Amino acid sequence: MRRVTWVYIARCGDGTLYTGVTTDLHRRLAQHSAGRGARYTRGRGGVRLRYCEAAATRGQALRREAAIKRLPRARKLRLANPPGIRPGRPADLPFIHRTIAALDLDPERVAHEQFFVAVEGRARIGFVRIKPYARCFELGSLAVLPRWRGRGRGARLARFVIARFPTRRVWITTDLVGFFVPLGFREAVPPADLRRKLAGITHQVHRTGIVAMVASKAHPGLPHRRPSPKIMGT
């Protein structure tokens, strides 16, 4: 199965910054903190994630890593994830599976490293993922628990992933068109991977009203190189 590759900035216990590449943010950060990660982070008092963004391929991720490493420290410090959103962990999977089943979301190929989880204190309140396909990626499984809705948390999760998406085009499949239009999405003819998904939903699950939508990525930090059309899936 294709996986998302992440470029990340970690803050070490001594205040220095480390930039790296991984397919599993939670696992890699745990390795750093345990002294089993990169040589640079060993003996520096553990690490905490400061920033991350997704790349479509490992090659693109390595080029982004190199570009970030060339930045002065002051510019690196401008790159930061918002509070209350963290990478998914294996321990989150029971919560994710329960919520997906309760809200009738996409249960296919769920893996913790695709997800970001929204938290309030120690409570999990929602999540979102970047789901990889052979030739495109999808913003998927956006969920906020009912008691936490109406406070903009769903839009905040969506914007978080849009800004860090691995390609310029951000695809979704949804029946909540009115929610996604203010976030910059419009209905569009999807790539082949998503056409097959929509056909399966219609014919196997017998759900209707689900459409493909697309938005343009708005990146908060460094400018992106133009991705290959093959990676974009268009």
N, C-alpha and C positions, 0 to 999 in steps of 0.2 A: 504493500500500500504506500502511495506517495505520502510524504510528510511535509509539514511546514518547517522551514528553517528560520531560526530567529537570530537576529543580531541584538546584543544586549550590552548595557553598561551596568556594572556592579560597583557599588561603593564598598571598599574594604574597611575593616575595623580601624585602620590607621588613617582613614580619610582619603586615601588615594583611590583612583578610578581604574577599573579594568574593563576592557572591551573584548567580547568574545562572540562565538557562533555556536549554536547548539540546535538540536531538534526537540529538546525537552528542557524547558527552563527550570522547572522544579528540581529535576534530577541533577542538572549541572550546577545549580546554585548550592545544592546540598553537598555535592562533591567538593566544591570550592571551600565551603565552611568546614568540611571534615579534613581538609588538607590533602585531598586526593585530586584536586583540579589542576589548573595551570600552575607552573612553578612560581609565577609572580605572586599569586594569591596565598601561597603557603606561608603560615606564620604571621599573617597580617590581621588576625583577630576576627575571622569570619567575613562573610560578605552579605550585602542586601541588594536586591534588584533596584536599580534606579530608573532604567529606561529599557524598552525593547521595541523592535519592529520586525515584521515578517518579510521574508524574501522568497521569491518564487523558486530559486535554485540555490544550491550551495555556492556556486560561482558568484552569483549576484550578492549573496550574503558576505562572502569574503571581500568583495570589492567595497561593500558598504562598511564593513569592519575597518578596512584600511583607511577609508575616507574619514571615519569618525576618529580613528587614532591620530590622524594628522591635525585634528582641530586643537586649538589651545584649550586649556582647562576651562576657562570662563565660558566658552561656547558649548563644551560638553555639559556643563552644569545647567545650561538652558534646556537640555533634553531630559525630561522627567515624566514618569507616569503619574497620573492623578492618584490621590489617596483613595482607599476603599475598593480598588480593583487589583487583583493579584492573579498570577498564573494558576491554572488548574493543577491539582495534586491527585495521586491515586486515591487518597482518602475522600475526595469529593465525588467519586463516581457513583456511590449509592444515592447521594442527593441528586446528582444529575440525572440518573436513570429514572428515579421516582418522579422528578419534575417533568421530564420529557414525556413519560407515560401519562401523567395527570393532565398536561396541557396539549397532548396530541402533537408533539413536535417530532422532528426527524430523528429516529432512533438508529439510523444506519452508521456503522463504522465509528462509534463513539470511542474516543481516546482522550485521556486527561490532558495530554500536551496540546490538543487543539483548543482548549477552553481557557477563558478568563472568568473568574468568579468575583461577583460583587459581594462585599461584606459590610456589615454594620457591627462594629465591635468584633465579637467572635461568631456572630450569626451569618450564615450564608443567605443571601436574599435574592440572588439571580445569577445569570451567566450568559455568555455568548461564545461562539466559536468560529474559527476559520476552518472550513471543511475542504480538504483537498480532493480534487478529481484528477483525471489523467491530463487534462489540458486546460483546466481553469480552477479557480477557488471560489468558494461561496461563503458569505456571511450567513451563518446559520444558527439555529437553536437559541434565538434571543428570548430570554425569559426573565421575568421579575415576579416573585411570589405575590399573590393577590394583596396581602396586607401592606405591601411596600409600594404599590402602584400609585399613580397620580402625583408623583413627586419628581418626574423627569428622569428617573433612573434608567428606564429602558432606552431613551434617547441618548443618555450619557454613555451607556455601554455600546450602543451602535456607533456613536461618534468615535469612541476610543478605538474600536476595531477598524473603522474606515480610515482613520489617520495612520494606522499601522499595517494596512492591508498589503499583501505581497505584489499586487499588480495595480495598475492605474484604474482599471475597471473593477468595481466592486459589485458582484452579482448577489442577488437574493432570490428565493422563491417564497412567495407569501400570499396569504389572502387578506392581509392587513394593509391594503394599498394606501389608505388614508393616513396611517401612521408613518409610512416611509416617504411619502411625497415631500413633507417638510424637511426631511433629511437629505434631499437632493436626488432621490430615486425617481425613475420614470420607467414605464413599461417598455420592454424591448424584446427582440427576438434573441433567445439565449444561445450560448454555445451548445454543441451536440451533447455534452455530458448532462447539462441541465434539461435539455429537451427530453432525454431518456428518463430522467428523474420525474419530470412532470407527467410523461406518458404512464409511468408506473403508478404514480399517485392516482391518476384518473381511472386506470383500468383495474388496478389491484386493490386499492384502498377505497375506491369509489368516492373520492372527494372532488368537489368542483370549486371553481372560483379562485384557484391558486394560479398565480401568474409569475413570470420572471420579470425582475426589475434590475436596473443598473444605475450606479452613480459613479462619479469621478472621485478618485482619491484626493483628499486634501491633506498634505503631509505637514506636520508641525515644525519640522526641523530642516534637515538637509534636502536640497533638491534631488529628485530621483532621475536616474538614467532612464531613457525610454525603453520599456521592456520589449522583447521579441514578440511579434504577433503570434507565434506558436505558443508562447507561454500565456499570453492573454486569452487564448482560446477563441479568437474571433476570426 
